[in-house]
Amino acid sequence: MEATAGTGLAEAPAVDASATGAPVAESLPRDTPGVPAPARPVAHQRPAVTELRLSAFGPHRSAAFPLGPVTLFAGPSGSGKSQALSAYEALAHLASGATLESVFPDPSARVPERAVPDAQRRRGFRIGCTVDGPAGPVRLDLAVQAEPTLRVVGERLAQDGQILLGTALRDPGRRSVQASWLTGGTVGVTRAPLPDDRLGTALLPLRVAGSTPGQRRVLTAAEQVVVALRSVFPCDPRPERMRAAVPPGAGRLARDCANLADVLRRTRHECGTRHALLAEAARTGCAGPVAGLTVRDLSDGSVAALLDRGPGRPGTGLDRLGSGELRFLALALVLLTGPGVLAMDPVAELLSARQALTVLADDLDRGLDRRQSAELLRLAQLCCARGQVRLVASVGEGCAGTARGLPGVSVVDLVP
């Protein structure tokens, strides 16, 4: 699929040409030689993914989607909204060191439907992104063979038209790719094999010494990409799992938000300002009067969260809230908090003040009414404008219609 204002659909090889021994630069998207990158007014101070490329992935062909502080994918069923978010999440897991097998348990489902296998019966997919940050924009492109064997067949890390890391599958009989990265000086490049089931960019900090200007440039670019991709929290609140009381724990919100009560217990005591903002949002997103959000310790040691209805009124437990109210509270909490309150691996190599959290939410407005959707968009504008949080989500047409024209919000319209 493509954005209505994006590039046209173009047939592309199902498997990167490097699978047959051709250099990866011949098959992955090219930078224009000799053309300098366009000047940017202000560099991103925190590494952030500013473009997602789906050269051949599921229903997408030759698609490139700019990503801003708040990016919403809209379109009819089957247009590829969920696939776009899946590609982003896959890159995030690979940047964290995950294997292809764990990231793509059903890789054939990611191969474009009309992709024709080559003479060796190979098919695959290609994805990539651009990460902007203090080092400037850095491009990452990845070609994956899905059939008959799942493996990386080509990867490229590039900046300003120069390839910093390139890999290619030279010998299909070996479970490795031949990698070369910029060294500089008299050597020029360093060549070595890398595993064919992992992202080479994520392995570079372990392989590059950083003793030459060229090596330091490679490390800086790779670390910027890894930091941006690792700073991702996929969120899918499941109301049916959020109503029950939960045992006290570390207070880090799970992906399905089932432990919302435990996290509210923590934010109430440790994050007073953000907890107050969440309570304020609940006055709009929840039915009836809301004086605050509180937590009750039960006799069995578990904790239950409830809405404070004000003096003289009994509180309302989460078990009595509607599904839309619960999803709204969970998503609002995610936008208002940071990585320390979410169940995700922090990027310990970089100060939190220099990181931007990206929230991925498929079907963001599911179960929400127009009032709740509008309030969630307002919170997203407020939180993402500061540069500390970014939101990439898929939405229905109602939410997309509300979002169009809002400052800082981009709506990507997909068509079948």
ROSE-825184 format. One line per 5 residues: their letters; for each residue x, y, z of N, C-alpha, C. Coordinates in steps of 0.001 Angstrom, whole numbers. Each point is the difference from the previous one (the first is absolute). Layout:
<sites>
a) X Y Z X Y Z X Y Z ~ ...
</sites>
This chain:
<sites>
meata) 837 -1184 0 -837 1184 0 873 1236 0 ~ -580 1119 -282 750 1244 1 -850 1102 563 ~ 635 1062 442 -739 1180 404 -547 664 -1250 ~ -1164 625 113 -605 609 -1171 877 1095 -573 ~ 828 598 853 894 1039 -491 1413 -513 -192
gtgla) 178 -1334 116 1345 -566 -50 381 -454 -1380 ~ 1022 -827 -63 472 -495 -1276 -930 -1059 -538 ~ 32 -234 -1302 -830 -1021 -595 525 -1378 298 ~ -853 -974 -200 417 -1376 214 920 -418 -1112 ~ 1063 -714 372 959 -477 -988 366 -1428 325
eapav) 46 -817 -1010 401 -1376 226 1472 -42 390 ~ 327 -772 1022 1375 -108 485 313 -1459 214 ~ 1275 -381 -60 352 -1399 234 -470 -447 1368 ~ -516 -1204 77 -473 -507 1279 1152 -263 945 ~ 1149 -401 -548 1194 -249 805 1093 914 -485
dasat) 728 576 950 1086 892 -370 1002 -720 -901 ~ 540 740 -976 911 -620 -951 1249 -543 653 ~ 310 472 1218 1197 -504 668 -123 -1474 344 ~ -1234 -544 -37 -161 -1425 280 687 -848 -1057 ~ 230 560 -1174 676 -740 -1058 1458 405 -129
gapva) 479 815 948 1409 368 -8 262 1424 -440 ~ -1027 726 -486 210 1384 -401 171 873 1225 ~ 805 1065 -89 185 873 1153 -1322 588 454 ~ -123 195 1297 -1247 521 535 -310 1374 -559 ~ 1006 792 -323 -236 1340 -520 -719 -29 -1342
eslpr) 18 -1134 -689 -665 -75 -1282 -1488 -261 129 ~ -456 -364 1181 -1394 -397 122 -777 773 1048 ~ 656 486 1044 -681 817 971 -168 1408 -558 ~ -956 795 543 -219 1343 -523 1286 808 -12 ~ 214 748 -1068 1240 734 -179 -132 1459 427
dtpgv) 1076 560 525 126 1444 120 533 510 -1332 ~ -335 1217 -341 456 557 -1258 1452 430 109 ~ 916 -600 -774 1417 357 112 236 1460 -364 ~ 842 637 770 406 1359 -318 -1009 1065 371 ~ -1160 -378 512 -1010 975 384 -7 125 1514
papar) 365 1159 542 44 135 1452 -1396 -87 606 ~ -46 -447 1224 -1276 -68 698 -546 1411 191 ~ -1341 184 -74 -569 1328 178 280 536 1396 ~ 194 1297 60 309 631 1278 -1194 -111 938 ~ 255 -302 1240 -1043 -83 1001 102 1208 915
pvahq) -1118 657 312 73 1207 820 535 -259 1404 ~ -512 -1055 652 437 -315 1360 84 -1520 125 ~ 1130 -504 480 155 -1446 168 -817 -482 1191 ~ -479 -1228 -86 -691 -598 1131 1003 -200 1134 ~ -329 487 1177 894 -158 1134 -107 -1391 606
rpavt) -1126 -650 -215 -189 -1376 450 -178 -880 -1225 ~ 707 -1127 -89 -160 -881 -1163 -1459 -410 -177 ~ -496 100 -1229 -1396 -332 -277 -124 -505 -1431 ~ -871 -973 -211 -278 -503 -1340 -881 1019 -712 ~ 493 543 -1107 -736 1035 -729 -559 -495 -1327
elrls) 339 -1217 -391 -588 -586 -1196 0 -1512 137 ~ -1094 -619 -397 -115 -1459 -54 -160 -397 -1456 ~ 869 -920 -461 -40 -433 -1395 -413 -1472 -70 ~ -1004 -278 -804 -455 -1368 -243 127 -249 -1492 ~ 1217 -375 -405 273 -206 -1424 -778 -1194 -534
afgph) -145 -1025 819 -784 -1183 -356 -323 -720 1291 ~ -1198 256 534 -363 -557 1302 -1517 -116 73 ~ -492 -1228 64 -1446 -191 41 -666 644 -1207 ~ -995 841 219 -674 647 -1124 740 1214 -542 ~ 1108 378 630 698 1229 -378 1081 -263 -1037
rsaaf) 94 897 -967 1048 -30 -1021 523 1418 -186 ~ 1310 155 49 644 1290 -275 -638 1135 803 ~ -314 -257 1254 -662 991 842 1000 643 950 ~ -141 1304 185 829 751 948 -915 945 766 ~ 3 -107 1336 -908 777 825 789 913 938
plgpv) -85 1323 -181 614 906 975 -700 -130 1344 ~ 777 25 1072 -543 -115 1350 319 1262 777 ~ -1029 635 546 173 1195 811 -219 -302 1463 ~ -172 1036 821 -239 -221 1431 -1228 -867 259 ~ -1075 220 -774 -1199 -838 82 -368 -395 -1426
tlfag) 72 -1283 -313 -316 -502 -1340 -1092 -1047 114 ~ -1094 221 -720 -1142 -898 40 -214 -605 -1383 ~ -42 -1314 -78 -304 -692 -1247 -1503 -253 -59 ~ -602 418 -1096 -1436 -171 -189 -248 -664 -1345 ~ -1180 -603 -131 -347 -652 -1250 -932 -1161 251
psgsg) -598 -525 -1045 -937 -1118 165 707 -1275 423 ~ -780 -963 426 543 -1305 370 738 -604 -1183 ~ 1194 -539 265 802 -593 -1055 938 955 -683 ~ 24 1252 435 883 982 -633 1426 -49 523 ~ 248 -750 1081 1369 -178 473 381 813 1215
ksqal) -980 494 756 313 799 1185 762 -830 1030 ~ -529 -1167 319 641 -853 1005 1354 -504 -481 ~ 132 -269 -1288 1274 -478 -543 1083 1069 156 ~ -361 1256 -188 980 1075 153 526 50 1435 ~ -910 -115 976 436 3 1392 790 -1262 337
sayea) -363 -1120 -631 741 -1246 240 1436 115 -490 ~ 194 666 -1144 1351 182 -524 834 854 950 ~ -589 1065 534 704 858 950 373 -807 1249 ~ -953 -763 514 275 -798 1202 1076 -1049 -272 ~ -23 -590 -1209 1013 -999 -345 1394 619 13
lahla) 143 1188 -569 1298 675 19 439 292 1431 ~ -963 358 859 326 282 1402 541 -1241 689 ~ -639 -1148 -211 462 -1236 635 1369 -418 -538 ~ 203 144 -1305 1294 -353 -577 1106 894 551 ~ -296 1277 185 994 917 559 337 -339 1443
sgatl) -904 -701 674 256 -422 1382 756 -1311 73 ~ 340 -577 -1159 791 -1218 -29 -795 -1262 -231 ~ -1308 107 -268 -824 -1189 -217 359 -671 -1320 ~ -273 -1293 -95 259 -741 -1226 -1172 144 -957 ~ 280 -259 -1281 -1066 50 -1001 -1131 -955 345
esvfp) 331 -1180 474 -1014 -1010 283 -968 463 1074 ~ 504 696 1021 -879 477 1064 -826 1199 -445 ~ 537 788 -912 -699 1198 -474 -1031 -348 -1071 ~ 335 -954 -866 -897 -392 -1088 -337 -1493 126 ~ -899 -371 913 -346 -1415 158 -690 -578 -1237
dpsar) -640 861 -800 -639 -438 -1238 480 914 -1131 ~ 1249 -138 -417 579 957 -962 -698 9 -1349 ~ -562 -1104 -417 -664 -42 -1306 -1176 964 -65 ~ -608 289 1163 -1125 925 28 436 1428 -301 ~ 1294 286 84 508 1346 -280 423 174 -1457
vpera) 79 -1083 -734 404 71 -1405 -1155 568 -819 ~ 249 967 -882 -1081 512 -849 -721 -1127 -725 ~ -1312 100 -58 -819 -1099 -503 353 -390 -1430 ~ 350 978 -839 264 -294 -1406 1481 -249 -274 ~ 807 -131 1044 1430 -210 -198 251 -1375 -634
vpdaq) 787 -13 -1048 302 -1229 -732 1356 -528 464 ~ 99 -1256 400 1298 -534 431 981 -72 -1156 ~ 1297 69 339 1018 -90 -1035 268 -1470 -329 ~ 1051 -240 -761 297 -1371 -445 307 -924 1161 ~ 471 552 1117 293 -805 1190 -1181 -22 978
rrrgf) -1173 459 -457 -1238 16 782 101 921 1214 ~ 731 1093 -139 186 930 1107 -946 1190 -137 ~ -597 365 1127 -821 1206 85 322 694 1324 ~ -308 1287 82 307 731 1227 -659 1349 40 ~ 506 862 870 -565 1341 168 1108 976 355
rigct) -290 1288 -132 988 1055 265 -644 1134 791 ~ 657 415 1059 -477 1106 829 1187 892 351 ~ -278 1193 466 1070 909 386 -555 1231 680 ~ 882 851 459 -407 1231 675 1125 1024 -85 ~ -349 1231 295 983 1069 177 -102 501 1430
vdgpa) 1129 113 657 48 491 1382 749 1322 14 ~ -667 1030 468 648 1302 143 405 199 1451 ~ 1024 796 205 501 240 1349 1199 919 -36 ~ 758 45 1083 1168 889 46 998 -251 -1114 ~ 97 -1240 -495 952 -308 -1079 -556 306 -1374
gpvrl) -1248 456 -88 -632 225 -1290 -773 -1223 -437 ~ -687 39 -1158 -791 -1139 -441 852 -1190 -402 ~ -386 -1181 464 681 -1253 -317 -1043 -969 -552 ~ 319 -653 -1115 -910 -949 -635 392 -1439 336 ~ -1015 -798 309 184 -1435 202 -953 -729 -934
dlavq) 534 -920 -804 -828 -804 -897 361 -1465 188 ~ -1031 -840 6 185 -1419 305 -776 -851 -1003 ~ 679 -996 -573 -636 -974 -884 26 -1355 675 ~ -1164 -647 68 -148 -1272 713 -554 -1053 -950 ~ 636 -1139 -31 -531 -1148 -733 -917 -765 942
aeptl) -1246 -193 -427 -977 -719 819 -124 -1464 -384 ~ 184 -300 -1263 -130 -1372 -509 1183 -320 -907 ~ 511 -1204 32 -405 -1126 851 562 65 1407 ~ 992 850 233 623 122 1321 -3 1461 414 ~ -397 267 1225 -16 1363 512 1424 451 295
rvvge) 419 1099 -623 1351 524 227 114 1410 -543 ~ 947 753 540 345 1305 -559 846 -228 -1244 ~ -366 679 -1090 808 -123 -1212 657 1323 -387 ~ -345 1074 669 640 1279 -292 -412 1056 1004 ~ 941 812 396 -252 1095 936 897 1161 -379
rlaqd) -519 1203 158 835 1162 -282 -299 1118 983 ~ 1058 554 560 -54 1176 858 729 1109 -743 ~ -674 1107 -254 590 1043 -847 -317 1382 555 ~ 880 933 -329 -183 1389 411 597 908 -1057 ~ -779 1012 -406 460 965 -996 520 -692 -1263
gqill) -655 -1084 -399 384 -685 -1220 1166 -951 138 ~ 604 -97 1171 1135 -899 210 -445 -1226 793 ~ 349 -1180 -487 -344 -1244 690 984 -213 1148 ~ -536 -47 1212 819 -220 1188 112 -1487 320 ~ -1074 -744 -263 -15 -1445 178 -778 -612 -1154
gtalr) 569 -1016 -620 -710 -737 -1031 216 -1478 188 ~ -1073 -794 -145 134 -1449 99 -627 -647 -1221 ~ 464 -1183 -340 -537 -742 -1129 195 -1487 239 ~ -937 -782 -507 90 -1451 110 847 -520 -1155 ~ 1256 -338 276 921 -462 -1033 -85 -1507 -226
dpgrr) -220 -740 1085 -18 -1455 -95 -1274 -511 665 ~ -1033 -374 -784 -1259 -467 588 168 -1230 880 ~ 1111 -717 -116 215 -1184 817 455 312 1407 ~ 378 1244 272 471 387 1331 -1042 867 691 ~ -113 -152 1324 -939 791 779 648 1295 462
svqas) 480 773 -986 611 1289 297 -100 876 -1233 ~ 151 1298 201 87 950 -1100 1375 660 62 ~ 478 421 -1155 1279 698 -48 -256 1482 237 ~ 612 538 1039 -209 1398 369 1262 809 -244 ~ -193 1250 -357 1119 947 -114 -450 1327 582
wltgg) 845 596 817 -339 1295 582 1177 949 -112 ~ -344 1262 5 984 1067 -202 1027 1 1124 ~ 1265 40 -405 1087 102 970 718 1329 -129 ~ 237 411 -1248 738 1233 -230 1494 -251 24 ~ 758 1023 -310 1455 -133 7 473 -875 -1146
tvgvt) 1093 -705 228 607 -801 -1067 -780 -1273 -285 ~ -759 -515 991 -730 -1248 -191 -1268 210 -816 ~ -696 1091 224 -1220 296 -738 -1209 -659 607 ~ -109 -1330 -130 -1133 -728 558 504 -1249 710 ~ -814 -484 936 259 -1260 686 -1052 -1008 -430
raplp) 443 -1213 -293 -923 -1054 -435 18 -1139 1003 ~ -1186 -515 283 -116 -1119 939 -1381 -615 -159 ~ -172 -1279 337 -1326 -614 -54 -837 407 1203 ~ -1306 117 -223 -955 264 1066 -1113 -1040 -76 ~ -675 -293 1102 -1101 -976 -36 -1088 447 -966
ddrlg) -656 -973 -635 -1057 338 -953 -1381 -10 631 ~ -69 -53 1335 -1302 3 664 -169 1191 936 ~ 891 983 -100 -72 1177 868 310 1264 -799 ~ -388 1134 573 289 1289 -617 1463 352 231 ~ 747 160 -1088 1414 307 125 260 1326 679
tallp) -849 1000 -243 180 1315 620 24 -94 1514 ~ -837 -879 571 -35 -147 1455 1246 -681 541 ~ 737 -712 -863 1213 -702 431 1252 854 -130 ~ -76 1099 -728 1198 801 -260 694 508 1262 ~ -725 478 1022 709 471 1201 889 -1069 633
lrvag) -289 -1292 -275 817 -1077 536 1156 -367 -917 ~ -32 487 -1246 999 -413 -986 935 1126 -427 ~ -405 1244 205 781 1139 -480 716 656 1173 ~ 1297 167 -142 814 518 1107 -175 1492 212 ~ -277 736 -1059 -127 1446 124 1324 715 108
stpgq) 1051 -583 -576 1336 581 114 343 951 -1137 ~ -822 76 -1043 240 918 -1110 -1224 882 -192 ~ 158 1156 -664 -1175 855 -259 -1101 -739 -756 ~ 390 -854 -958 -997 -760 -736 -767 -953 894 ~ 703 -708 862 -663 -923 924 -906 745 968
rrvlt) 447 1152 457 -831 773 929 -1269 501 -690 ~ 112 318 -1280 -1192 420 -731 -992 -1155 -133 ~ 522 -1186 -271 -853 -1181 -91 -690 -259 1337 ~ 761 52 1079 -571 -247 1317 -1066 1028 360 ~ 279 1274 -297 -962 1057 312 -1307 -213 -740
aaeqv) 91 -338 -1297 -1205 -231 -799 -759 -1225 486 ~ 733 -1091 264 -651 -1224 442 -680 193 1354 ~ 672 664 916 -573 209 1323 -1228 896 -63 ~ 2 983 -892 -1163 858 -141 -1213 -801 -476 ~ 221 -878 -973 -1086 -833 -512 -506 -958 1078
vvalr) 918 -642 699 -384 -977 1024 -756 669 1138 ~ 456 1170 436 -670 709 1091 -1427 360 -391 ~ -175 535 -1213 -1346 393 -434 -931 -1197 -100 ~ 489 -1108 -546 -857 -1164 -193 -276 -748 1303 ~ 954 -1 905 -234 -673 1281 -950 776 901
svfpc) -134 1306 -232 -845 841 856 -1450 -56 -465 ~ -537 -1207 -109 -1342 -227 -527 -806 -805 1006 ~ -1256 412 195 -915 -736 865 -1276 -317 -761 ~ -163 -1241 -484 -1266 -380 -639 -1070 -177 1081 ~ -1139 639 -186 -1037 4 1027 -1330 -449 -593
dprpe) -614 -990 627 -1314 -498 -427 -831 -298 1243 ~ -625 1015 600 -778 -221 1225 -1122 -1014 -222 ~ -106 -949 923 -1031 -1041 -71 -921 156 1214 ~ -1132 661 -167 -884 276 1148 -390 -1236 796 ~ -182 -1148 -669 -422 -1202 708 1057 -487 987
rmraa) 1246 473 -154 1072 -393 906 312 1078 1034 ~ -671 1142 -95 344 1146 839 -934 175 1184 ~ -1076 -763 53 -1023 247 1015 317 -641 1350 ~ 730 -1074 -12 260 -722 1247 1086 679 825 ~ -74 -201 1323 1076 458 880 1272 -765 -330
vppga) 1147 622 246 1275 -608 -366 942 30 1196 ~ 941 -927 70 999 46 1080 945 1174 -214 ~ 479 619 1067 954 1091 -167 1294 -496 -617 ~ 569 817 -877 1231 -383 -669 903 1191 -195 ~ 731 -5 -1109 963 1069 -264 -664 1265 -516
grlar) -1286 -72 -339 -693 1188 -480 407 417 -1391 ~ 335 -984 -856 346 302 -1390 -1098 -556 -901 ~ -618 859 -771 -1188 -348 -763 307 -1034 -1067 ~ -781 -1095 -11 152 -1045 -1003 -636 445 -1312 ~ 363 -701 -1058 -510 346 -1326 -1521 -40 -41
dcanl) -620 -977 656 -1457 -97 -16 -653 820 1103 ~ 820 677 826 -458 892 1070 -820 -733 1062 ~ 178 -1321 110 -753 -774 988 341 424 1422 ~ 1192 523 233 423 405 1348 -176 1498 216 ~ -1016 586 -621 -225 1446 111 -117 447 1451
advlr) -699 -779 836 -186 394 1397 1336 132 726 ~ 921 -923 -243 1306 57 653 795 1218 -458 ~ -118 348 -1283 720 1164 -523 -591 1282 570 ~ -1322 65 138 -619 1180 604 425 152 1458 ~ 180 -1124 688 514 60 1379 1363 673 28
rtrhe) 838 -345 -981 1346 574 -31 -21 1474 -403 ~ -746 339 -1064 0 1387 -461 -606 946 1033 ~ -958 -511 770 -628 850 1010 1011 471 1035 ~ 974 -869 323 979 340 1035 1283 609 -567 ~ 372 -377 -1226 1294 424 -533 -94 1076 -1088
cgtrh) -1125 94 -671 -135 937 -1136 -1243 847 200 ~ 11 828 1034 -1185 758 371 -545 874 -1112 ~ 888 684 -707 -456 911 -1056 -667 -762 -1136 ~ 647 -1076 -464 -568 -779 -1101 -1273 -717 437 ~ -37 -459 1242 -1202 -650 500 -1159 993 19
allae) 282 1242 372 -1049 1031 4 -490 292 -1419 ~ 928 4 -974 -404 210 -1390 -875 -1142 -493 ~ 309 -1215 416 -818 -1145 -385 -1393 110 617 ~ -79 410 1248 -1301 177 644 -806 1085 -704 ~ 682 1049 -424 -686 1065 -740 -553 -526 -1327
aartg) 800 -820 -684 -473 -580 -1261 -1175 -927 243 ~ 6 -722 1124 -1086 -930 309 -1327 721 160 ~ 29 1267 374 -1251 752 123 -694 157 -1347 ~ 802 -18 -1065 -576 90 -1341 -287 -1379 -573 ~ 891 -958 256 -118 -1308 -631 -866 -999 731
cagpv) -401 294 1244 -823 -941 770 -1344 639 340 ~ -1024 -817 39 -1340 498 289 -125 355 1475 ~ -825 1025 298 -258 397 1368 1085 895 568 ~ -194 509 1209 1006 867 622 1246 -785 378 ~ 1170 609 -189 1277 -619 355 815 1005 808
agltv) 231 -314 1262 816 870 848 1462 -414 -15 ~ 265 -1244 -397 1376 -468 -40 48 -1492 -262 ~ 1214 -530 -11 243 -1437 -169 704 -490 1248 ~ -521 -1038 606 593 -502 1223 130 -1516 -71 ~ 684 -561 992 260 -1444 49 -354 -517 1388
rdlsd) -590 -1178 43 -399 -593 1273 767 -1306 209 ~ 576 -174 1195 660 -1247 373 -1042 -974 522 ~ -68 -1175 -599 -984 -991 396 575 -962 1036 ~ -868 -726 666 415 -866 1108 905 -1143 -458 ~ -100 -396 -1257 843 -1101 -488 1363 474 -495
gsvaa) 290 1293 192 1291 546 -403 16 608 -1381 ~ -1066 -166 -758 -58 584 -1334 -450 1452 64 ~ 102 687 -1118 -408 1403 -70 -1049 156 -1089 ~ -930 910 225 -1051 304 -965 -61 1510 -188 ~ -168 431 -1220 -99 1433 -294 -1459 393 -146
lldrg) -288 1263 306 -1367 484 -129 -13 1485 -256 ~ -1108 451 -572 -214 1421 -207 -572 603 1269 ~ 631 1064 483 -520 737 1146 -1118 908 -515 ~ -1211 -213 498 -1148 769 -480 -255 1266 808 ~ 846 302 981 -176 1209 787 -588 -279 1370
pgrpg) -60 1039 868 -492 -172 1377 -1416 -571 33 ~ -173 -980 871 -1316 -576 187 -435 -971 -1069 ~ 857 -273 -974 -362 -928 -1066 939 -1212 37 ~ -544 -1197 -165 880 -1179 -36 825 -13 -1281 ~ 1227 -510 93 844 -95 -1180 -501 -1081 -948
tgldr) 425 97 -1241 -372 -977 -1020 1231 -785 -399 ~ -13 -1303 238 1136 -846 -336 148 -188 -1494 ~ 1213 -381 -417 249 -237 -1418 -902 -1090 -553 ~ -411 -934 874 -842 -1097 -473 -1377 465 -452 ~ -371 1231 349 -1302 538 -382 82 973 -1173
lgsge) 1199 267 -492 152 944 -1103 -223 -689 -1331 ~ -431 774 -982 -180 -523 -1337 1329 -249 -675 ~ -26 -789 -1070 1235 -331 -713 661 1248 -565 ~ -791 907 -524 572 1237 -533 671 835 1069 ~ -614 62 1195 595 758 1101 1340 -598 409
lrfla) 71 -1330 62 1243 -651 403 1091 202 -1045 ~ -342 -161 -1274 997 233 -1054 471 1447 27 ~ -913 914 201 364 1420 59 983 263 1137 ~ -309 -507 1202 883 230 1149 1398 -571 -247 ~ 55 -1204 -563 1296 -634 -228 820 771 -1025
lalvl) -613 388 -1104 736 724 -1042 423 1382 484 ~ -861 657 767 372 1301 555 1185 -137 941 ~ 3 -1059 813 1116 -227 922 1301 -209 -772 ~ -46 -766 -1086 1205 -252 -798 559 1306 -550 ~ -866 871 -500 464 1264 -572 568 932 1069
ltgpg) -529 -74 1195 402 933 1051 1214 -464 793 ~ 378 -1266 -142 1142 -513 767 1195 -182 -917 ~ 1039 -647 512 1210 -230 -781 435 -1436 80 ~ 1172 -319 -584 472 -1383 -18 118 -633 1376 ~ 265 795 1035 154 -557 1331 -1266 -592 576
vlamd) -1153 343 -587 -1281 -502 496 -579 -1036 -967 ~ 716 -315 -1064 -479 -944 -1005 881 -1240 -1 ~ -584 -1138 -309 736 -1268 -15 782 -102 -1299 ~ 1125 684 -52 879 -4 -1163 1431 110 490 ~ 933 -480 -814 1408 62 373 525 1407 -223
pvael) 470 679 1040 532 1341 -182 1316 -31 -766 ~ 264 1074 -728 1276 137 -700 981 614 987 ~ 683 -857 732 846 471 1099 1212 771 -496 ~ 364 -195 -1285 1201 655 -513 -183 1500 -190 ~ -1239 487 41 -271 1408 -269 -895 552 1090
lsarq) 272 1239 438 -830 629 1016 -1438 84 -485 ~ -946 -180 917 -1416 28 -377 -394 1344 -596 ~ 677 1072 421 -315 1325 -537 360 124 -1472 ~ 781 -941 -532 394 47 -1411 -695 -1081 -813 ~ -1056 -593 570 -750 -1030 -693 -1435 453 -215
altvl) -613 -522 -1058 -1411 260 -272 -732 -1336 -30 ~ -1039 -134 789 -814 -1204 27 -996 35 -1152 ~ -74 -1086 -763 -1004 -122 -1053 -1025 -1039 411 ~ -1253 413 51 -1106 -890 341 -629 -501 -1301 ~ -94 -1323 -143 -681 -609 -1140 -1349 -518 484
addld) -1071 423 -656 -1338 -413 418 -831 -343 -1223 ~ -191 -1279 -228 -851 -444 -1102 -1460 129 425 ~ -824 591 -882 -1421 187 296 -173 847 1251 ~ 666 1149 10 43 878 1178 -1386 330 533 ~ -948 301 -871 -1312 482 425 -1030 -1117 152
rgldr) 427 -1254 28 -935 -1107 136 -771 107 1314 ~ -1321 18 -91 -844 70 1183 -163 1386 583 ~ 662 1014 -572 -98 1363 528 -1100 770 -717 ~ -694 862 732 -952 883 -654 731 1251 -487 ~ -718 881 -685 633 1183 -591 642 895 1055
rqsae) -663 134 1146 536 837 1073 1309 -568 527 ~ 57 -1296 212 1227 -630 493 1116 87 -1026 ~ -322 -216 -1266 1017 82 -1053 576 1406 -78 ~ -868 1007 73 465 1382 -75 902 342 1186 ~ -355 -469 1198 831 277 1178 1340 -707 -103
llrla) 9 -1228 -542 1253 -726 -169 898 713 -1009 ~ -584 535 -1064 785 769 -970 557 1263 641 ~ -786 636 865 491 1201 689 1196 -348 883 ~ -85 -1114 709 1122 -421 831 1221 -321 -855 ~ -231 -654 -1135 1115 -323 -883 672 1273 -503
qlcca) -793 981 -386 584 1281 -419 830 609 1117 ~ -538 12 1189 674 614 1152 1313 -700 311 ~ -43 -1338 68 1183 -752 416 1037 -90 -1105 ~ -437 -166 -1243 945 -206 -1093 639 1302 -475 ~ -630 1126 275 576 1277 -416 1313 291 704
rgqvr) 222 -620 1149 1226 252 768 1176 -812 -505 ~ -248 -952 -892 1075 -786 -573 408 -1211 806 ~ -617 -202 1173 361 -1139 845 -784 -1251 -346 ~ -1176 170 -609 -871 -1106 -357 -442 185 -1451 ~ -100 -1118 -734 -546 -10 -1348 -1063 -1095 -56
lvasv) -967 190 -887 -1092 -960 -123 -166 -395 -1456 ~ 6 -1303 -253 -312 -552 -1318 -1141 -983 213 ~ -1134 234 -661 -1184 -797 273 -828 -166 -1262 ~ -844 -1019 16 -1022 -147 -1031 -1340 370 614 ~ -855 646 -788 -1277 496 516 -1090 -211 -1040
gegca) -1245 99 461 -1141 -29 -891 -250 1365 -595 ~ -952 62 -918 -241 1249 -715 -516 1099 912 ~ -787 -372 1033 -505 1024 901 1110 742 704 ~ 948 -739 557 1135 620 687 890 741 -988 ~ 185 -574 -1186 820 665 -1018 -618 1323 -410
gtarg) -1338 42 -117 -651 1247 -358 203 1071 1051 ~ -32 -390 1275 258 952 1077 1438 485 -17 ~ 924 -889 -386 1427 318 66 472 872 -1149 ~ -669 -68 -1141 470 760 -1165 -5 1493 302 ~ 1119 615 -246 125 1434 233 487 377 1378
lpgvs) 104 -972 916 515 326 1332 1499 251 -75 ~ 501 1032 662 1437 271 -26 792 -1165 576 ~ 1070 -385 -700 876 -1058 481 -508 -1395 -248 ~ -1154 -152 -679 -574 -1315 -275 -17 -236 -1497 ~ 570 -1135 -448 7 -375 -1406 -896 -1216 -192
vvdlv) -866 56 -996 -865 -1119 -339 449 -560 -1352 ~ 357 -1292 -16 410 -684 -1224 -1181 -824 -490 ~ -572 381 -1132 -1151 -698 -548 462 -1105 -936 ~ -296 -1237 352 363 -1153 -818 -1189 -411 -846 ~ 294 -486 -1195 -1055 -474 -894 345 -1419 -439
p) -1016 -848 -245 274 -1361 -455 703 8 -1353
</sites>
